[in-house]
Amino acid sequence: MGVRKETYIVYGCKFDEGFTEKLFRREDWDTLYDMLEDTKGDRWLLSDGMSGQYTYFGIITKLSNGWDDDDYREIEFKAPTAKQKELIRTKFREHFGNLVLPKITMYYVPHYT
């Protein structure tokens, strides 16, 4: 089994392993899985599926796929807006109800697959 490192920028929030464990046990997991694996072009979750140490929720931008790390390229990066922050809050409430949303901030995430 090989390992590769994908890298992401996430504008959103980070959850610990307790949240991740509960996430994988939810009855509506099929719906959430689409947000995790980007099966419909709408990725909102990034989660450590091996050890469950983290889950990120928010606007996720993939920087590399683990195979092209030596390529230099330009990415379009704009400062997050208040509208994006509200979109994150709305999308979170839609799927997680009244669960407390941690601070929304920017993350650089090395993600091993």
Backbone hydrogen bonds, N-H to C=O, Kabsch-Sander energy under -0.5 kcal/mol:
donor,donor_aa,acceptor,acceptor_aa,energy
6,E,4,R,-0.7
6,E,111,H,-3.0
7,T,64,S,-1.1
8,Y,109,V,-2.0
9,I,61,T,-2.5
10,V,107,Y,-2.6
11,Y,59,I,-2.5
12,G,10,V,-0.8
12,G,105,T,-2.5
13,C,57,F,-2.5
15,F,55,T,-3.0
20,T,16,D,-2.0
21,E,17,E,-2.5
22,K,18,G,-1.8
23,L,19,F,-2.5
24,F,20,T,-2.1
25,R,21,E,-0.7
25,R,22,K,-0.6
26,R,23,L,-1.2
29,W,26,R,-1.2
31,T,28,D,-0.8
32,L,28,D,-1.7
33,Y,29,W,-2.9
34,D,30,D,-1.1
35,M,31,T,-0.8
36,L,32,L,-1.4
37,E,33,Y,-2.9
38,D,34,D,-0.8
39,T,34,D,-1.0
40,K,34,D,-0.6
41,G,38,D,-1.0
44,W,35,M,-1.8
45,L,35,M,-1.9
46,L,56,Y,-2.1
48,D,54,Y,-2.5
49,G,47,S,-1.1
52,G,48,D,-1.1
55,T,15,F,-1.5
56,Y,46,L,-3.2
57,F,13,C,-2.4
58,G,44,W,-2.1
59,I,11,Y,-2.4
60,I,43,R,-0.7
60,I,58,G,-0.6
61,T,9,I,-2.9
63,L,7,T,-3.3
64,S,7,T,-1.5
71,D,68,D,-1.8
77,F,75,I,-0.7
85,K,81,T,-1.9
86,E,82,A,-2.2
87,L,83,K,-2.0
88,I,84,Q,-2.2
89,R,85,K,-2.1
90,T,86,E,-2.7
91,K,87,L,-2.6
92,F,88,I,-2.4
93,R,89,R,-2.5
94,E,90,T,-2.1
95,H,91,K,-1.2
95,H,92,F,-0.6
96,F,92,F,-3.0
97,G,93,R,-1.7
99,L,96,F,-1.7
105,T,12,G,-3.2
105,T,103,K,-0.6
107,Y,10,V,-2.6
109,V,8,Y,-2.9
109,V,107,Y,-0.5
111,H,6,E,-3.5
111,H,109,V,-0.6
112,Y,110,P,-0.5
113,T,4,R,-2.7
